[in-house]
Amino acid sequence: MNKLSEKVLSFSLRNGILYLLLGLIYYFLVPGTAEIKTVMFIVSIEVLAILLSGLAVYTYTNINFFRYLNEGDDGKLNSVERHAVLEVIAKIFLGVHILVGLSIVGIYAIIPN
């Protein structure tokens, strides 16, 4: 298997479940029960937040200066540097979820009933 097909397969496996969930959410949004719609809406917003977090982490970690700043001159990650990288990734996920949540609150505050 060449590198491109491995990357495509890895991307498909990693994000396939999210796309499947998103498709199921929109398929099941048809029922009229308010509780089911609410649960599906929450799940769809969470899927959106996970997708945005994944995109942010992918974009942020593939910038060359990020690696150089964390690896230093030796080009290797020690335990402290590895912890710093994981902490940054965790804060990216947390920040994206907070922003998505605040966006939803803002939408509900703006839209009149």
Secondary structure, DSSP 8 states (H G I E B T S, - for coil): --HHHHHHHHHHHHHHHHHHHHHHHHHHT-S--HHHHHHHHHHHHHHHHHHHHHHHHHHHHTSHHHHHHHHTTTT---HHHHHHHHHHHHHHHHHHHHHHHHHHHHHHHHS--
